[in-house]
């Protein structure tokens, strides 16, 4: 690697590199070259991408960006930045699969609004990331396009369904990736792969022309390598139509509230009663590092926790079966057994149970809103109760309790899809046994996404002075 590439690689963050692109110290063609070199080296084993855009096309785009910037047409921090998308978004002229066999020959003729916004601001689309079939999973395993593997240890899962996105960002094949999150699909793989996973307030990011899983629960999210990058990205992505009916997103306005001592709520019970011992130790060790003059820890208790999973599950499965009703009739043989069984299960959920779940979620939402508006500024829990399981593991044992990998990974994330609050996962350490990442999940009030990202940045700085070096060994 040349000295120039070494310097660029060490600065592989939107926040660090954007200003250098603006003044011509770093060229987008160099960034594309570095990303493609990593893709060629790592993707065959990690399965992070299903589709990689044509190399000549990418260099041509990068050259046009360089020309625009030289002519004084700099569009902002995303200009010239390579990014990727979960293969569930439509991108004009790019193959679309949704991780399935049903769409494996489809070329999109439109851009999803979220993709168009990013491209209009000068970012360069590297390709489409691997995912669980139709985003119907939490492991990153795909029977048709390969299992995306954890870059910290390829014997372990990446998590999903946005597994390919987390792997691509963690290994610097991409500088950020646009994802979806229906039960934890952005935050879970981010936690397991050691990156930042953002699930914004419900409908803050535009879901148009994104293949749905469960519209009531689906969120568009994204993955970056640090909180500053995540703050840059959200400023470009939030849905202007949504914003017309809600408070304006402003760094300054939202940060004013948190100039005082921050109150962080730690739920007793559900979120911490079933946790792997290493995850628990890292979580509490992190809490011990919090500056007591700036952050106050307050224990809180929650009701209805036993209803989190069943209410989410009824909505998730029943809505997915409705979304797939047409394809289940026309192409049922093209589904994997796992997805077909889940869709079939969804058809058996009664309307009365679906409505009951919606009402339960309203109660849960009111409880969290009351807490976050009156008692605490944020809620902090482990993102996942376990580190990344091995690829072959279907069940996991925690203390004396055995549960499925799926339920373990979803346990601490699903409720925030149900109630639509902004939730962010940040890495806070590595397990001693296998050196696997552990994530911390921050939950905040509706529409306070920028404030929560600001807090995430403050907490991130506690983990390491130079967080941008929190990369898996395979990426170096």
ZITA-V855375 format. One record per residue. N is the residue number from 0. PHI is phi in radians with two decimals (999 if undefined). D_LAST is the distance of its C-alpha to the last C-alpha in whole Angstrom. Layout:
BEGIN
N:PHI:D_LAST  N:PHI:D_LAST
END
This chain:
BEGIN
0:999:11  1:-1.20:14  2:-1.04:15  3:-1.09:15  4:-1.17:12  5:-1.08:10  6:-1.14:13  7:-1.10:13  8:-1.08:9  9:-1.25:10  10:-1.84:13  11:-1.30:12  12:-2.61:15  13:-0.97:18  14:-1.03:20  15:-1.47:18  16:-1.79:18  17:-1.04:21  18:-1.13:24  19:-1.26:22  20:-1.14:22  21:-1.02:26  22:-1.67:27  23:1.53:25  24:-1.29:22  25:-2.14:20  26:-1.79:21  27:-0.98:20  28:-1.11:20  29:-1.19:17  30:-1.10:15  31:-1.06:17  32:-1.07:16  33:-1.12:12  34:-1.08:13  35:-1.17:15  36:-1.08:12  37:-1.20:10  38:-1.04:13  39:-1.11:14  40:-1.36:12  41:-1.83:11  42:-1.11:15  43:-0.98:17  44:-1.69:16  45:-1.60:15  46:0.94:18  47:-1.47:17  48:-2.05:19  49:-1.62:23  50:-2.21:23  51:-2.03:21  52:-1.15:24  53:-0.95:25  54:-1.06:23  55:-1.11:26  56:-1.07:27  57:-1.12:23  58:-1.16:23  59:-1.10:27  60:-1.09:27  61:-1.11:24  62:-1.15:27  63:-1.15:29  64:-1.09:27  65:-1.04:27  66:-1.12:31  67:-1.06:32  68:-1.18:30  69:-1.08:31  70:-1.49:35  71:1.54:34  72:-1.76:33  73:-1.30:30  74:-1.71:30  75:2.22:28  76:-1.06:25  77:-1.53:24  78:-1.17:25  79:1.55:22  80:-1.52:20  81:-1.28:18  82:-2.42:19  83:-2.32:20  84:-2.30:23  85:-1.05:24  86:-1.33:26  87:-2.38:29  88:-1.75:30  89:-1.44:32  90:-2.34:30  91:-0.96:33  92:1.41:32  93:-1.99:29  94:-1.04:30  95:-2.11:31  96:-2.20:30  97:0.97:30  98:1.24:29  99:-2.10:32  100:-1.49:34  101:-1.15:37  102:-1.92:35  103:-1.22:33  104:-2.02:35  105:-1.58:35  106:-1.93:34  107:-1.23:34  108:-1.85:37  109:-2.46:36  110:-1.73:33  111:-1.02:33  112:-0.92:34  113:-1.16:31  114:-1.23:29  115:-1.07:32  116:-1.04:31  117:-1.14:28  118:-1.13:28  119:-1.11:31  120:-1.64:29  121:1.63:27  122:-1.29:24  123:-2.02:23  124:-1.39:23  125:-1.29:20  126:2.96:21  127:-1.98:23  128:-1.50:21  129:-1.13:22  130:-2.77:24  131:-1.06:27  132:-0.84:30  133:0.94:32  134:1.08:29  135:-1.64:32  136:-3.12:29  137:-2.22:27  138:-1.83:25  139:1.49:23  140:-1.53:25  141:-2.44:26  142:-1.25:29  143:-1.81:29  144:-2.11:26  145:1.64:24  146:-1.55:22  147:-1.25:19  148:-1.90:17  149:-1.23:15  150:-1.21:11  151:-1.37:11  152:-2.90:14  153:-1.22:15  154:-1.35:19  155:-1.96:19  156:-1.28:20  157:-1.48:18  158:1.50:22  159:-2.73:24  160:-1.37:25  161:-1.50:22  162:-1.11:20  163:-1.08:18  164:-1.13:18  165:-1.10:16  166:-1.15:14  167:-1.08:13  168:-1.27:13  169:-1.06:11  170:-1.73:8  171:1.10:9  172:-1.34:12  173:-2.58:14  174:-1.50:15  175:-2.78:18  176:-2.41:20  177:-1.61:23  178:-2.37:25  179:-2.20:28  180:-2.59:29  181:-1.95:32  182:-2.54:31  183:2.56:28  184:-1.13:26  185:-1.72:24  186:-1.27:24  187:-1.13:23  188:-1.13:20  189:-1.11:19  190:-1.10:20  191:-1.27:18  192:-1.86:15  193:1.39:15  194:-2.24:15  195:-1.59:19  196:-2.04:21  197:-2.01:25  198:-1.93:28  199:-1.27:30  200:-0.91:34  201:-0.92:36  202:1.24:36  203:-1.11:35  204:-1.82:33  205:-1.16:35  206:-1.73:35  207:-1.11:37  208:0.98:36  209:-2.12:33  210:-1.12:34  211:-1.38:36  212:-1.97:35  213:-2.56:38  214:-0.93:39  215:-1.19:40  216:-1.91:37  217:-1.14:34  218:-2.19:32  219:-1.47:30  220:-2.28:27  221:-2.86:23  222:-2.25:19  223:-2.35:17  224:-1.66:14  225:-2.76:17  226:-1.22:21  227:-1.11:22  228:-1.07:20  229:-1.10:22  230:-1.21:25  231:-1.07:25  232:-1.11:25  233:-1.15:28  234:-1.11:30  235:-1.62:30  236:-1.69:30  237:-1.12:33  238:-1.27:36  239:-1.06:39  240:-1.12:41  241:-1.09:40  242:-1.14:40  243:-1.07:44  244:-1.81:45  245:-2.37:43  246:-1.01:42  247:-1.17:40  248:-1.50:36  249:-2.49:36  250:-0.96:33  251:-1.13:36  252:-1.08:39  253:-1.35:37  254:-1.36:35  255:-0.95:39  256:-1.05:39  257:-1.77:36  258:-1.29:37  259:-1.46:39  260:-1.11:38  261:-1.43:36  262:-1.90:38  263:-1.88:35  264:-1.55:37  265:-1.99:36  266:-1.21:38  267:-1.55:39  268:1.72:40  269:-0.48:38  270:-1.18:34  271:-2.17:34  272:-1.40:37  273:-2.27:35  274:-2.46:31  275:-0.95:29  276:-1.06:29  277:-1.19:26  278:-1.08:25  279:-1.07:29  280:-1.11:28  281:-1.14:25  282:-1.07:27  283:-1.26:30  284:-1.11:28  285:-1.16:26  286:-1.04:30  287:-1.14:31  288:-1.47:28  289:-1.16:30  290:-1.20:32  291:-1.20:36  292:-1.39:37  293:-2.07:35  294:-2.31:35  295:-1.81:37  296:-1.58:37  297:-2.25:40  298:-1.28:40  299:-2.30:41  300:-2.11:43  301:-2.11:43  302:-1.72:45  303:1.05:45  304:-1.11:42  305:-1.20:43  306:-1.74:44  307:-1.01:40  308:-1.25:39  309:-1.15:42  310:-1.21:43  311:-1.13:39  312:-1.10:40  313:-1.02:43  314:-1.27:42  315:-1.00:39  316:-1.28:40  317:-1.18:44  318:-1.20:42  319:-1.11:40  320:-1.14:43  321:-1.26:45  322:-1.01:42  323:-1.68:42  324:-0.94:45  325:-1.14:46  326:-1.25:43  327:-1.11:44  328:-1.42:47  329:-1.60:46  330:-2.42:43  331:-1.03:43  332:-1.24:42  333:-1.55:39  334:-1.43:37  335:-1.24:36  336:-1.04:38  337:-1.08:36  338:-1.22:36  339:-1.05:40  340:-1.15:41  341:-1.13:39  342:-1.14:41  343:-1.13:44  344:-1.07:44  345:-1.12:44  346:-1.21:47  347:-1.63:49  348:-1.38:48  349:-1.31:51  350:-1.02:52  351:-1.12:53  352:-1.25:50  353:-1.09:48  354:-1.14:50  355:-1.05:50  356:-1.13:47  357:-1.06:47  358:-1.21:49  359:-1.08:47  360:-1.11:44  361:-1.06:46  362:-1.10:47  363:-1.09:44  364:-1.06:43  365:-1.10:46  366:-1.14:45  367:-1.15:41  368:-1.11:43  369:-1.09:45  370:-1.11:43  371:-1.33:40  372:-1.65:43  373:-2.24:45  374:-2.04:44  375:-2.33:40  376:-1.55:37  377:-2.49:34  378:-2.05:34  379:-2.16:31  380:-2.52:30  381:-1.08:27  382:-1.15:26  383:-2.17:26  384:-1.47:28  385:-2.40:26  386:-1.30:22  387:-1.03:21  388:-1.24:23  389:-1.29:23  390:-0.98:23  391:-1.49:27  392:-1.32:28  393:-1.89:31  394:-2.18:32  395:-2.40:31  396:-1.88:33  397:-2.10:33  398:0.97:35  399:-1.88:38  400:-2.00:38  401:-1.89:36  402:-2.47:35  403:-1.27:33  404:-1.00:30  405:-1.01:31  406:-1.17:33  407:-1.11:31  408:-1.23:28  409:-1.48:31  410:-0.88:33  411:-1.66:31  412:-1.99:31  413:-1.05:33  414:-1.07:36  415:-1.42:34  416:-1.33:34  417:-1.04:38  418:-1.80:39  419:1.28:37  420:-1.40:35  421:-1.13:32  422:-2.43:29  423:-2.29:26  424:-1.83:23  425:-2.17:21  426:-1.31:18  427:-2.21:20  428:2.86:18  429:-2.12:17  430:-1.16:20  431:-1.29:21  432:-1.16:21  433:-2.03:19  434:1.00:16  435:-1.93:16  436:-1.17:17  437:-2.19:20  438:-1.93:21  439:-1.92:24  440:-1.85:27  441:-1.87:29  442:-2.14:32  443:-2.31:34  444:-1.19:37  445:-0.94:38  446:1.25:37  447:-1.81:35  448:-1.05:32  449:-1.15:31  450:-1.08:32  451:-1.18:30  452:-1.15:27  453:-1.10:28  454:-1.13:29  455:-1.00:25  456:-1.12:24  457:-1.17:26  458:-1.20:25  459:-1.01:21  460:-1.16:22  461:-1.27:23  462:-1.18:20  463:-2.78:18  464:-1.16:19  465:-2.14:15  466:-1.09:15  467:-1.18:12  468:-1.69:10  469:-1.45:11  470:-2.11:8  471:-1.11:7  472:-0.96:6  473:-1.14:6  474:-1.53:4  475:-1.58:0
END
